[in-house]
Amino acid sequence: MTLKHLSDAAAALQISRRGLLFGAAAGTAGAAMLPAAGFAATPETDTIDLSQRHPFYGKGPQAGIMTPPQRYVFFMTFDLTTQDRQALQVLLARWSAAIAQLMKGETIGQVEPDRAEAVGLDTAEALELEPAGLTVTVGLGPNVFSDALGLAAHRPALLRPLVDLPSDALKPDLTGGDLSLQACADDPQVAYHAIRDLARIAKVTGTAATRWTVMGFGRASAGKGQATPRNLMGFKDGTRNIVQPADFDRHVWVQDGPDWQRHGTYQVVRKVQMHIENWDTDRVSDQNAVFGRHKLSGAPLTGTKEFDTPDFAKTATDGSPVIQDTAHIRLAAHENNEGVKILRRGFNYTDGINQFGFLDAGLLFLSYQNDPAHFERLQARLGASDALNEYISHIGSGIFFVPPAPTEGSYIGEAMFA
Amino acid sequence: MTLKHLSDAAAALQISRRGLLFGAAAGTAGAAMLPAAGFAATPETDTIDLSQRHPFYGKGPQAGIMTPPQRYVFFMTFDLTTQDRQALQVLLARWSAAIAQLMKGETIGQVEPDRAEAVGLDTAEALELEPAGLTVTVGLGPNVFSDALGLAAHRPALLRPLVDLPSDALKPDLTGGDLSLQACADDPQVAYHAIRDLARIAKVTGTAATRWTVMGFGRASAGKGQATPRNLMGFKDGTRNIVQPADFDRHVWVQDGPDWQRHGTYQVVRKVQMHIENWDTDRVSDQNAVFGRHKLSGAPLTGTKEFDTPDFAKTATDGSPVIQDTAHIRLAAHENNEGVKILRRGFNYTDGINQFGFLDAGLLFLSYQNDPAHFERLQARLGASDALNEYISHIGSGIFFVPPAPTEGSYIGEAMFA
């Protein structure tokens, strides 16, 4: 047997992945796919600068929401194991002090204590590593604002469990939580170290226990200056995401209520399993119809370039809509939802191989909005009609209020305890 | 409540992680911890160049063994689902052609085929991404060399299942496999795409099905020009690893047998669970005794710098050995094992949270050696006596022969079918 026929077939398809977008060989296609004004193209050589660091303290929102998505996330939720108000206060204070250290690329305490009988305060696996753009974002679940904790009066006006949504296939052990941590960084070891050492503080103080977690990778959400990343269905994800500060003010940040809630936001998290092996057996023309976009270019089916505005009214010669009624982008578009937009900050995940031998993977969907009903509105429509539903299952869910950043000397949510 | 006492405590410990090694603030400690001659210090700003690419074809070993460890790995094993010799031949040929494409940063076929009824040949999630230093290394398990496949006569002389080892706690669904793929890259989406599309080829050809997989991160193995990375116990891992080409020739590459096996090697893989929450409750002085090294500097307990040679004969004033009899580095040292060395290429992994609410994490241990008995020798001693055994479990295992790289126009293992 010779490999020649295989090699020839391969040679005929030798397209550099980046050449598709930026290379001379791509010809007009390259130019056609450059992002629209306001977005910079990714440079020819992609490097990651791990020295970047973000401030934790400040006036305004917590980091990790407007921050351009880093390459990795560890998201973890916790159950409170005490109803002692002061214990929660101490945990939030210790978490805040520790997060400030971690985001600077510092240890949270001694690695080799002077006293021989002491345990290390920092678990040490991030020593010698850069800050790697780490952000840790803290969320408070509905149960935090309880009578038992004396916090019922401080409940953010719109915080409540999410309503049941069509196509929910939630697993109890991937759902809920009283506290959430979203640790994002360009180095997974830095993000994991942060989550691990914060979980350790929760446990040793007897305040909270781990509930569920997802590790994500990729940059499945577009930010300014980034080319749009792809999800594990191979489609660009985030082309129409929120990027303008004015849109953050209008759609993401809480603008009313008590002072300590302003520039807060509501975090919705969904673990969305994708049946990627089934997806891979679908013809691409159907995949395009499901999304309403071209897989290769990301252009809407009514356009030729990724950032072309979809024309939802356009019909084919037979009178049928070019972007079908059940297309994902039609159902999710702000034009078709009274202007509702949410900030998506998604990451790809894989859990390896499932019990049937199939690749187990999907999307860790994190969204931020100033009203959880905005997410519910979109997901109610998508869950009922989206052509994508054949290929996805929402298996995990949570909702949290994310207070604004603390100023130096303060801590997350301090005003609640005043 | 005020945060002042917490802030003060934190301020007293504000040591930049990198400052510990390289900063002026570290004073003599910084100088003391610079790697020994032959290793370059990591530059002050750590960047990852994703444009790097490695050749697949060549004379000599496959890439991904001597290649300096990339930041991510997806390791996957497969069971043959046919005993048709030609089917295996086609799979190895198609895998080889695809891997060559992938390592160049190219697609393995059309994403949007011209024919409307066609499925995509490439799943597309790595479009626009750089090659990211991808290497895919193919291994052949003991069952490949069977009478049914007509390959029994080609079995590499030392290939056989590993012997049972003390402290084995192997789970059947994390053990074995007829084929292995080790995909390493500096971008996890590139590595995952490679594994996914190669698994898809195995499935659609009806030749092999996924068996078990581990995703790893970090650089838990030292290479030339890299500072030594840390495992999730917080210790440097790989200080005494093989780096010199002469040592590769002596310890890693097969030097005899048929031509097609020369510059091959035996791959041993172990999924080593680390009970990190238990570990974190141990005092650091004991952790140091367990490893025989200082956690912070990585220096042996008999020295002051990471690359100091351990002095296994040295005793304390009371006559006891400074590096205890059950210390990990004593049991693993080539000085104490008739010169045996193996190449370790380890990565950290996490599986999230286990059913008891504990962080589930560990080390994906990959080693390469020209005789599997070398691994067994070391692990037999470690499994019986290592003080570390209290904190680890070997839960997964596999062994594979890794043939040399094919030359262009050929494919992995082609000579077996001649």
Interface residues (C-beta under 8 A of the other chain):
Chain A: M1 L3 K4 L6 S7 A9 A10 L13 Q14 I15 S16 R17 R18 L20 L21 T42 E44 T45 D46 T47 I48 D49 L50 S51 R71 Y72 M76 Q86 Q89 V90 A93 R94 S96 A97 A98 A100 Q101 K104 G105 E106 T107 I108 G109 Q110 V111 E112 P113 A116 E117 A118 V119 G120 L121 T123 A124 E125 A126 L127 E128 L129 E130 D187 P188 Q189 Y192 R196 A199 R200 K203 A209 T210 R211 W212 T213 V214 M215 F217 G218 A227 P229 R230 N231 L232 M233 G234 F235 I276 E277 D280 T281 D282 R283 V284 S285 Q287 N288 H294 K295 L296 N348 T350 G352 I353 G357 F358 L359 A361 G409 S410 Y411 E414 F417
Chain B: M1 L3 K4 L6 S7 A9 A10 L13 Q14 I15 S16 R17 R18 L20 L21 T42 E44 T45 D46 T47 I48 D49 L50 S51 R71 Y72 M76 Q86 Q89 V90 A93 R94 S96 A97 A98 A100 Q101 K104 G105 E106 T107 I108 G109 Q110 V111 E112 P113 A116 E117 A118 V119 G120 L121 D122 T123 A124 E125 A126 L127 E128 L129 E130 D187 P188 Q189 Y192 R196 A199 R200 K203 A209 T210 R211 W212 T213 V214 M215 F217 G218 A227 R230 N231 L232 M233 G234 F235 I276 E277 D280 T281 D282 R283 V284 S285 Q287 N288 H294 K295 L296 N348 T350 G352 I353 G357 F358 L359 A361 G409 S410 Y411 E414 F417
